[in-house]
Amino acid sequence: MFEKLAQYLSEQLDIPAEEITRDTTFESLGIDSLDTVEMVMDLESDLGVDLELDEKVATIGELVDFIEKKVNE
């Protein structure tokens, strides 16, 4: 899941995927809350799962953990 998210962010932000780690914050990438909502909607469509973001996530790793938890429910 991390690789998929890193690739998505790489394409959206035009940065190398190798620069993205689990500890990378959305703030450091210049991603605001609206961007996060759009990203989650794209991921929901791509994964075919409802990812209603019911908690604040600050890092890529936190979002990966959240998605994996939702996918495995």
C-alpha positions in Angstrom: 0.0 0.0 0.0 2.9 2.4 0.8 4.3 2.0 -2.7 0.9 2.6 -4.3 0.5 5.8 -2.3 4.0 7.0 -2.9 3.5 6.5 -6.6 0.2 8.3 -6.6 1.8 11.3 -4.7 4.8 11.2 -7.0 2.5 11.5 -10.1 0.2 14.2 -8.5 3.0 16.3 -7.1 5.6 15.7 -9.8 8.3 14.6 -7.3 10.4 11.4 -7.3 8.6 8.6 -5.4 12.0 7.8 -3.7 11.7 11.1 -1.8 8.6 9.9 -0.1 8.9 7.9 3.1 6.4 6.7 5.7 7.5 9.6 7.9 6.9 12.2 5.2 4.2 14.7 6.4 1.5 15.9 4.1 2.4 19.4 5.2 6.0 19.0 4.0 4.6 18.0 0.6 2.3 21.1 0.5 -0.8 19.0 0.8 -3.7 20.7 2.6 -6.9 19.2 3.9 -8.8 19.7 0.6 -6.0 17.9 -1.3 -6.2 15.1 1.3 -9.9 14.7 0.7 -9.4 14.5 -3.1 -6.6 12.0 -2.6 -8.8 9.8 -0.4 -11.6 9.9 -2.9 -9.2 8.8 -5.7 -8.0 6.0 -3.5 -11.5 4.9 -2.6 -12.3 4.7 -6.3 -9.1 2.9 -7.1 -9.4 0.4 -4.2 -13.2 0.0 -4.3 -13.5 0.6 -0.5 -15.0 3.3 1.6 -12.2 5.2 3.4 -14.2 7.7 5.4 -11.4 9.5 7.1 -12.6 9.6 10.7 -9.2 10.5 12.2 -6.5 13.0 11.5 -3.5 11.7 9.7 -0.3 13.7 9.4 2.1 11.4 7.7 2.1 9.0 4.8 2.7 6.1 7.1 -0.4 7.0 9.2 -2.5 7.1 6.1 -1.1 3.8 4.9 -2.0 2.2 8.3 -5.5 3.7 8.2 -6.1 2.4 4.6 -4.8 -1.0 5.5 -7.0 -1.2 8.6 -10.1 -0.1 6.5 -9.3 -2.6 3.7 -9.0 -5.5 6.1 -12.3 -4.8 8.0 
